[in-house]
């Protein structure tokens, strides 16, 4: 899904609303991204669980509460998929 598809740029919620329209419940999806502002805030605002890829070891100075934090995508992949 692209910005052109939803006619919006993040942090607008249009991307996430489209995601939810494809899945009936927020707990059926998991959003993984690096940006708390562009991804964590809009995902969390719609009840979509968010995993923060904190590549730079930054402190979380926001009220956004990721369900997990990893330093890179490889660390997330190493955890495996929950059943």
MOPAC internal coordinates of N, CA, C and O (Angstrom, degrees):
PM7 1SCF
backbone

  N    0.0000 0     0.00 0     0.00 0    0    0    0
  C    1.4366 1     0.00 0     0.00 0    1    0    0
  C    1.5251 1   107.46 1     0.00 0    2    1    0
  O    1.2310 1   120.99 1   -46.64 1    3    2    1
  N    1.2952 1   115.71 1   133.36 1    3    2    1
  C    1.4579 1   120.37 1  -177.08 1    5    3    2
  C    1.5227 1   111.12 1  -117.58 1    6    5    3
  O    1.2310 1   121.11 1   -12.64 1    7    6    5
  N    1.3199 1   115.49 1   167.36 1    7    6    5
  C    1.4610 1   120.86 1   176.06 1    9    7    6
  C    1.5305 1   109.82 1   -59.20 1   10    9    7
  O    1.2310 1   120.43 1   144.45 1   11   10    9
  N    1.3140 1   116.78 1   -35.55 1   11   10    9
  C    1.4616 1   120.30 1   177.92 1   13   11   10
  C    1.5263 1   110.88 1   -64.57 1   14   13   11
  O    1.2310 1   120.50 1   140.80 1   15   14   13
  N    1.3318 1   116.66 1   -39.20 1   15   14   13
  C    1.4695 1   120.83 1   179.35 1   17   15   14
  C    1.5214 1   112.29 1   -60.23 1   18   17   15
  O    1.2310 1   120.65 1   135.98 1   19   18   17
  N    1.3220 1   116.35 1   -44.02 1   19   18   17
  C    1.4732 1   120.15 1  -175.69 1   21   19   18
  C    1.5237 1   112.60 1   -98.83 1   22   21   19
  O    1.2310 1   120.57 1   176.48 1   23   22   21
  N    1.3279 1   116.52 1    -3.52 1   23   22   21
  C    1.4680 1   122.71 1   179.09 1   25   23   22
  C    1.5263 1   112.45 1    57.01 1   26   25   23
  O    1.2310 1   121.77 1  -135.59 1   27   26   25
  N    1.3388 1   114.21 1    44.41 1   27   26   25
  C    1.4647 1   120.04 1   179.44 1   29   27   26
  C    1.5167 1   109.31 1  -160.57 1   30   29   27
  O    1.2310 1   120.99 1   -20.87 1   31   30   29
  N    1.3063 1   115.71 1   159.13 1   31   30   29
  C    1.4516 1   122.24 1   175.01 1   33   31   30
  C    1.5162 1   108.87 1  -115.07 1   34   33   31
  O    1.2310 1   121.00 1   -36.14 1   35   34   33
  N    1.3389 1   115.70 1   143.86 1   35   34   33
  C    1.4608 1   119.29 1   176.06 1   37   35   34
  C    1.5251 1   107.98 1   -66.35 1   38   37   35
  O    1.2310 1   120.27 1   -37.97 1   39   38   37
  N    1.3046 1   117.08 1   142.03 1   39   38   37
  C    1.4504 1   129.67 1    22.22 1   41   39   38
  C    1.5243 1   115.61 1   -91.53 1   42   41   39
  O    1.2310 1   118.86 1  -165.26 1   43   42   41
  N    1.3238 1   119.79 1    14.74 1   43   42   41
  C    1.4599 1   119.82 1   174.36 1   45   43   42
  C    1.5238 1   109.08 1   -56.34 1   46   45   43
  O    1.2310 1   120.33 1   -31.74 1   47   46   45
  N    1.3054 1   116.97 1   148.26 1   47   46   45
  C    1.4607 1   120.11 1  -174.02 1   49   47   46
  C    1.5308 1   113.75 1   -83.38 1   50   49   47
  O    1.2310 1   119.44 1   179.44 1   51   50   49
  N    1.3280 1   118.67 1    -0.56 1   51   50   49
  C    1.4646 1   120.62 1  -176.03 1   53   51   50
  C    1.5264 1   112.70 1   -56.62 1   54   53   51
  O    1.2310 1   119.76 1   140.86 1   55   54   53
  N    1.3267 1   118.06 1   -39.14 1   55   54   53
  C    1.4681 1   120.58 1   178.49 1   57   55   54
  C    1.5204 1   111.00 1   -60.77 1   58   57   55
  O    1.2310 1   121.46 1   136.25 1   59   58   57
  N    1.3020 1   114.80 1   -43.75 1   59   58   57
  C    1.4550 1   120.53 1  -175.71 1   61   59   58
  C    1.5292 1   111.05 1   -75.27 1   62   61   59
  O    1.2310 1   120.27 1   146.05 1   63   62   61
  N    1.3230 1   117.08 1   -33.95 1   63   62   61
  C    1.4551 1   120.37 1   175.29 1   65   63   62
  C    1.5300 1   110.52 1   -64.95 1   66   65   63
  O    1.2310 1   120.36 1   141.04 1   67   66   65
  N    1.3277 1   116.93 1   -38.96 1   67   66   65
  C    1.4693 1   120.52 1   176.54 1   69   67   66
  C    1.5184 1   110.17 1   -64.24 1   70   69   67
  O    1.2310 1   120.58 1   138.56 1   71   70   69
  N    1.3201 1   116.50 1   -41.44 1   71   70   69
  C    1.4629 1   121.16 1   176.99 1   73   71   70
  C    1.5236 1   110.63 1   -58.48 1   74   73   71
  O    1.2310 1   120.79 1   134.20 1   75   74   73
  N    1.3275 1   116.09 1   -45.80 1   75   74   73
  C    1.4663 1   119.74 1  -179.74 1   77   75   74
  C    1.5218 1   112.11 1   -67.53 1   78   77   75
  O    1.2310 1   120.24 1   149.70 1   79   78   77
  N    1.3301 1   117.15 1   -30.30 1   79   78   77
  C    1.4675 1   118.76 1   178.52 1   81   79   78
  C    1.5263 1   111.02 1   -68.63 1   82   81   79
  O    1.2310 1   120.36 1   157.38 1   83   82   81
  N    1.3319 1   116.92 1   -22.62 1   83   82   81
  C    1.4644 1   121.29 1   178.01 1   85   83   82
  C    1.5281 1   111.85 1   -86.18 1   86   85   83
  O    1.2310 1   120.41 1   163.22 1   87   86   85
  N    1.3252 1   116.81 1   -16.78 1   87   86   85
  C    1.4629 1   123.20 1  -179.73 1   89   87   86
  C    1.5193 1   107.05 1  -131.51 1   90   89   87
  O    1.2310 1   120.05 1   -39.93 1   91   90   89
  N    1.2969 1   117.50 1   140.07 1   91   90   89
  C    1.4566 1   119.14 1  -172.06 1   93   91   90
  C    1.5256 1   114.50 1   -74.88 1   94   93   91
  O    1.2310 1   119.51 1   152.72 1   95   94   93
  N    1.3201 1   118.53 1   -27.28 1   95   94   93
  C    1.4639 1   120.37 1  -176.93 1   97   95   94
  C    1.5211 1   111.05 1  -132.63 1   98   97   95
  O    1.2310 1   120.16 1   -34.82 1   99   98   97
  N    1.3490 1   117.31 1   145.18 1   99   98   97
  C    1.4627 1   119.40 1   178.29 1  101   99   98
  C    1.5317 1   113.60 1   -58.26 1  102  101   99
  O    1.2310 1   119.94 1   150.81 1  103  102  101
  N    1.3303 1   117.72 1   -29.19 1  103  102  101
  C    1.4674 1   118.46 1  -177.61 1  105  103  102
  C    1.5247 1   112.98 1   -78.01 1  106  105  103
  O    1.2310 1   119.99 1  -178.74 1  107  106  105
  N    1.3475 1   117.63 1     1.26 1  107  106  105
  C    1.4597 1   121.30 1   174.17 1  109  107  106
  C    1.5208 1   111.70 1   -86.28 1  110  109  107
  O    1.2310 1   120.56 1   172.59 1  111  110  109
  N    1.3273 1   116.53 1    -7.41 1  111  110  109
  C    1.4607 1   120.79 1  -177.43 1  113  111  110
  C    1.5287 1   110.19 1  -127.44 1  114  113  111
  O    1.2310 1   121.31 1   -20.15 1  115  114  113
  N    1.3025 1   115.10 1   159.85 1  115  114  113
  C    1.4568 1   122.73 1   175.16 1  117  115  114
  C    1.5160 1   106.52 1  -138.77 1  118  117  115
  O    1.2310 1   120.60 1   -58.23 1  119  118  117
  N    1.3208 1   116.45 1   121.77 1  119  118  117
  C    1.4550 1   119.70 1   179.86 1  121  119  118
  C    1.5289 1   108.73 1   -97.42 1  122  121  119
  O    1.2310 1   120.64 1   -50.95 1  123  122  121
  N    1.3202 1   116.38 1   129.05 1  123  122  121
  C    1.4599 1   122.79 1  -178.78 1  125  123  122
  C    1.5207 1   107.92 1  -120.47 1  126  125  123
  O    1.2310 1   120.44 1   -54.77 1  127  126  125
  N    1.3288 1   116.77 1   125.23 1  127  126  125
  C    1.4657 1   119.78 1  -179.41 1  129  127  126
  C    1.5190 1   110.52 1  -163.99 1  130  129  127
  O    1.2310 1   121.20 1    -8.63 1  131  130  129
  N    1.3331 1   115.32 1   171.37 1  131  130  129
  C    1.4570 1   122.11 1  -177.79 1  133  131  130
  C    1.5189 1   112.60 1   -92.46 1  134  133  131
  O    1.2310 1   119.57 1   150.95 1  135  134  133
  N    1.3173 1   118.43 1   -29.05 1  135  134  133
  C    1.4578 1   120.36 1  -171.79 1  137  135  134
  C    1.5289 1   112.57 1   -93.56 1  138  137  135
  O    1.2310 1   121.14 1   -61.98 1  139  138  137
  N    1.3299 1   115.42 1   118.02 1  139  138  137
  C    1.4585 1   119.51 1   174.28 1  141  139  138
  C    1.5310 1   109.93 1   -65.50 1  142  141  139
  O    1.2310 1   120.41 1   140.19 1  143  142  141
  N    1.3095 1   116.82 1   -39.81 1  143  142  141
  C    1.4637 1   122.00 1  -177.02 1  145  143  142
  C    1.5253 1   111.93 1   -70.65 1  146  145  143
  O    1.2310 1   120.21 1   128.25 1  147  146  145
  N    1.3362 1   117.21 1   -51.75 1  147  146  145
  C    1.4600 1   121.34 1  -174.46 1  149  147  146
  C    1.5223 1   113.80 1   -79.39 1  150  149  147
  O    1.2310 1   119.83 1   156.31 1  151  150  149
  N    1.3023 1   117.93 1   -23.69 1  151  150  149
  C    1.4633 1   121.50 1  -174.45 1  153  151  150
  C    1.5253 1   113.49 1  -123.17 1  154  153  151
  O    1.2310 1   120.34 1   130.22 1  155  154  153
  N    1.3092 1   116.96 1   -49.78 1  155  154  153
  C    1.4582 1   120.51 1  -176.04 1  157  155  154
  C    1.5117 1   113.19 1   -63.41 1  158  157  155
  O    1.2310 1   120.16 1   134.26 1  159  158  157
  N    1.3116 1   117.29 1   -45.74 1  159  158  157
  C    1.4698 1   120.67 1  -177.96 1  161  159  158
  C    1.5312 1   112.20 1   -65.06 1  162  161  159
  O    1.2310 1   119.06 1   127.82 1  163  162  161
  N    1.3326 1   119.39 1   -52.18 1  163  162  161
  C    1.4609 1   117.41 1  -179.21 1  165  163  162
  C    1.5333 1   113.18 1   -67.52 1  166  165  163
  O    1.2310 1   119.92 1   143.60 1  167  166  165
  N    1.3153 1   117.76 1   -36.40 1  167  166  165
  C    1.4649 1   119.78 1   177.47 1  169  167  166
  C    1.5240 1   110.07 1   -63.28 1  170  169  167
  O    1.2310 1   120.66 1   130.48 1  171  170  169
  N    1.3202 1   116.35 1   -49.52 1  171  170  169
  C    1.4588 1   121.12 1   179.78 1  173  171  170
  C    1.5163 1   112.65 1   -61.25 1  174  173  171
  O    1.2310 1   120.69 1   144.59 1  175  174  173
  N    1.3225 1   116.29 1   -35.41 1  175  174  173
  C    1.4577 1   120.78 1   179.01 1  177  175  174
  C    1.5182 1   113.17 1   -63.14 1  178  177  175
  O    1.2310 1   120.80 1   156.97 1  179  178  177
  N    1.3257 1   116.08 1   -23.03 1  179  178  177
  C    1.4643 1   120.85 1   178.28 1  181  179  178
  C    1.5183 1   112.23 1  -105.20 1  182  181  179
  O    1.2310 1   120.51 1  -172.56 1  183  182  181
  N    1.3262 1   116.63 1     7.44 1  183  182  181
  C    1.4629 1   120.03 1   178.06 1  185  183  182
  C    1.5125 1   114.42 1    79.82 1  186  185  183
  O    1.2310 1   119.92 1  -163.22 1  187  186  185
  N    1.3179 1   117.76 1    16.78 1  187  186  185
  C    1.4665 1   121.84 1   178.87 1  189  187  186
  C    1.5247 1   108.14 1   -88.01 1  190  189  187
  O    1.2310 1   119.53 1   -55.59 1  191  190  189
  N    1.3277 1   118.50 1   124.41 1  191  190  189
  C    1.4657 1   120.37 1   177.42 1  193  191  190
  C    1.5370 1   110.16 1   -60.05 1  194  193  191
  O    1.2310 1   121.50 1   -38.34 1  195  194  193
  N    1.3272 1   114.73 1   141.66 1  195  194  193
  C    1.4659 1   121.36 1  -174.60 1  197  195  194
  C    1.5220 1   110.21 1  -129.54 1  198  197  195
  O    1.2310 1   121.05 1   -49.74 1  199  198  197
  N    1.3283 1   115.60 1   130.26 1  199  198  197
  C    1.4631 1   121.87 1   173.02 1  201  199  198
  C    1.5133 1   107.14 1  -106.31 1  202  201  199
  O    1.2310 1   121.23 1   -52.18 1  203  202  201
  N    1.3398 1   115.26 1   127.82 1  203  202  201
  C    1.4583 1   121.14 1  -178.69 1  205  203  202
  C    1.5211 1   109.79 1   -94.77 1  206  205  203
  O    1.2310 1   120.94 1   -56.49 1  207  206  205
  N    1.3264 1   115.81 1   123.51 1  207  206  205
  C    1.4575 1   121.50 1   171.80 1  209  207  206
  C    1.5242 1   105.85 1   -93.54 1  210  209  207
  O    1.2310 1   121.11 1   -82.36 1  211  210  209
  N    1.3237 1   115.48 1    97.64 1  211  210  209
  C    1.4634 1   122.51 1  -174.34 1  213  211  210
  C    1.5328 1   108.79 1   -93.22 1  214  213  211
  O    1.2310 1   120.81 1  -104.13 1  215  214  213
  N    1.3068 1   116.05 1    75.87 1  215  214  213
  C    1.4637 1   122.92 1  -175.73 1  217  215  214
  C    1.5241 1   114.02 1   -61.18 1  218  217  215
  O    1.2310 1   120.82 1   151.66 1  219  218  217
  N    1.3134 1   116.04 1   -28.34 1  219  218  217
  C    1.4600 1   119.85 1  -172.05 1  221  219  218
  C    1.5256 1   113.31 1  -106.23 1  222  221  219
  O    1.2310 1   120.33 1  -173.10 1  223  222  221
  N    1.3301 1   116.97 1     6.90 1  223  222  221
  C    1.4595 1   120.69 1   178.26 1  225  223  222
  C    1.5161 1   113.46 1    63.41 1  226  225  223
  O    1.2310 1   120.60 1  -146.47 1  227  226  225
  N    1.3227 1   116.45 1    33.53 1  227  226  225
  C    1.4575 1   121.18 1  -177.84 1  229  227  226
  C    1.5287 1   111.12 1   -76.75 1  230  229  227
  O    1.2310 1   120.29 1   -31.21 1  231  230  229
  N    1.3219 1   117.04 1   148.79 1  231  230  229
  C    1.4660 1   118.74 1   172.63 1  233  231  230
  C    1.5267 1   109.32 1   -73.54 1  234  233  231
  O    1.2310 1   120.55 1   -32.32 1  235  234  233
  N    1.3017 1   116.56 1   147.68 1  235  234  233
  C    1.4611 1   120.78 1   175.75 1  237  235  234
  C    1.5238 1   107.70 1   -87.48 1  238  237  235
  O    1.2310 1   120.52 1   -77.82 1  239  238  237
  N    1.3197 1   116.61 1   102.18 1  239  238  237
  C    1.4560 1   122.32 1  -178.70 1  241  239  238
  C    1.5241 1   111.46 1  -100.21 1  242  241  239
  O    1.2310 1   120.86 1  -157.99 1  243  242  241
  N    1.3253 1   115.96 1    22.01 1  243  242  241
  C    1.4633 1   121.68 1  -178.71 1  245  243  242
  C    1.5222 1   109.38 1  -112.98 1  246  245  243
  O    1.2310 1   120.78 1    -1.42 1  247  246  245
  N    1.3116 1   116.10 1   178.58 1  247  246  245
  C    1.4646 1   120.99 1   173.74 1  249  247  246
  C    1.5296 1   111.21 1   -94.82 1  250  249  247
  O    1.2310 1   120.20 1  -171.21 1  251  250  249
  N    1.3159 1   117.21 1     8.79 1  251  250  249
  C    1.4640 1   122.55 1   179.28 1  253  251  250
  C    1.5206 1   108.54 1   -78.02 1  254  253  251
  O    1.2310 1   120.58 1   -50.48 1  255  254  253
  N    1.3239 1   116.50 1   129.52 1  255  254  253
  C    1.4580 1   121.46 1  -178.09 1  257  255  254
  C    1.5278 1   110.19 1  -115.05 1  258  257  255
  O    1.2310 1   120.10 1   -86.24 1  259  258  257
  N    1.3324 1   117.42 1    93.76 1  259  258  257
  C    1.4608 1   119.55 1   177.13 1  261  259  258
  C    1.5290 1   110.40 1   -63.85 1  262  261  259
  O    1.2310 1   120.78 1   -28.85 1  263  262  261
  N    1.3326 1   116.11 1   151.15 1  263  262  261
  C    1.4674 1   119.32 1   176.71 1  265  263  262
  C    1.5211 1   110.84 1   -74.14 1  266  265  263
  O    1.2310 1   120.70 1   159.28 1  267  266  265
  N    1.3299 1   116.27 1   -20.72 1  267  266  265
  C    1.4648 1   121.64 1   176.46 1  269  267  266
  C    1.5227 1   108.31 1  -160.91 1  270  269  267
  O    1.2310 1   121.31 1   -21.48 1  271  270  269
  N    1.3298 1   115.10 1   158.52 1  271  270  269
  C    1.4632 1   121.65 1   177.72 1  273  271  270
  C    1.5225 1   107.68 1  -131.55 1  274  273  271
  O    1.2310 1   120.74 1   -48.12 1  275  274  273
  N    1.3284 1   116.19 1   131.88 1  275  274  273
  C    1.4621 1   122.30 1   177.31 1  277  275  274
  C    1.5179 1   108.50 1  -129.70 1  278  277  275
  O    1.2310 1   120.71 1   -26.23 1  279  278  277
  N    1.3209 1   116.25 1   153.77 1  279  278  277
  C    1.4656 1   119.43 1  -179.78 1  281  279  278
  C    1.5239 1   112.41 1   -79.84 1  282  281  279
  O    1.2310 1   120.31 1   159.15 1  283  282  281
  N    1.3360 1   117.02 1   -20.85 1  283  282  281
  C    1.4606 1   120.45 1   178.84 1  285  283  282
  C    1.5249 1   108.91 1  -161.44 1  286  285  283
  O    1.2310 1   120.97 1    -9.74 1  287  286  285
  N    1.3174 1   115.75 1   170.26 1  287  286  285
  C    1.4635 1   120.09 1  -178.88 1  289  287  286
  C    1.5241 1   112.01 1   -67.16 1  290  289  287
  O    1.2310 1   120.15 1   149.23 1  291  290  289
  N    1.3181 1   117.32 1   -30.77 1  291  290  289
  C    1.4645 1   119.76 1   178.20 1  293  291  290
  C    1.5270 1   110.60 1   -61.83 1  294  293  291
  O    1.2310 1   120.11 1   139.49 1  295  294  293
  N    1.3171 1   117.40 1   -40.51 1  295  294  293
  C    1.4661 1   121.11 1   178.24 1  297  295  294
  C    1.5211 1   110.56 1   -62.27 1  298  297  295
  O    1.2310 1   120.18 1   140.32 1  299  298  297
  N    1.3056 1   117.26 1   -39.68 1  299  298  297
  C    1.4643 1   121.12 1   176.57 1  301  299  298
  C    1.5263 1   109.85 1   -65.15 1  302  301  299
  O    1.2310 1   120.03 1   133.85 1  303  302  301
  N    1.3115 1   117.55 1   -46.15 1  303  302  301
  C    1.4731 1   121.43 1   179.91 1  305  303  302
  C    1.5186 1   111.34 1   -61.79 1  306  305  303
  O    1.2310 1   120.24 1   143.52 1  307  306  305
  N    1.3081 1   117.14 1   -36.48 1  307  306  305
  C    1.4634 1   120.95 1  -179.89 1  309  307  306
  C    1.5217 1   112.21 1   -64.29 1  310  309  307
  O    1.2310 1   119.82 1   156.48 1  311  310  309
  N    1.3290 1   117.95 1   -23.52 1  311  310  309
  C    1.4639 1   121.81 1   178.76 1  313  311  310
  C    1.5238 1   111.21 1   -71.08 1  314  313  311
  O    1.2310 1   119.84 1   155.53 1  315  314  313
  N    1.3270 1   117.91 1   -24.47 1  315  314  313
  C    1.4606 1   121.43 1  -178.55 1  317  315  314
  C    1.5141 1   111.59 1    79.22 1  318  317  315
  O    1.2310 1   120.93 1    -8.27 1  319  318  317
  N    1.3001 1   115.83 1   171.73 1  319  318  317
  C    1.4578 1   122.20 1   179.28 1  321  319  318
  C    1.5052 1   110.48 1   -89.75 1  322  321  319
  O    1.2310 1   120.26 1   -47.88 1  323  322  321
  N    1.3361 1   117.11 1   132.12 1  323  322  321
  C    1.4661 1   119.08 1   175.23 1  325  323  322
  C    1.5233 1   109.78 1   -69.65 1  326  325  323
  O    1.2310 1   120.49 1   -30.09 1  327  326  325
  N    1.2935 1   116.66 1   149.91 1  327  326  325
  C    1.4714 1   121.44 1   179.68 1  329  327  326
  C    1.4924 1   110.23 1   -91.71 1  330  329  327
  O    1.2310 1   120.10 1   180.00 1  331  330  329

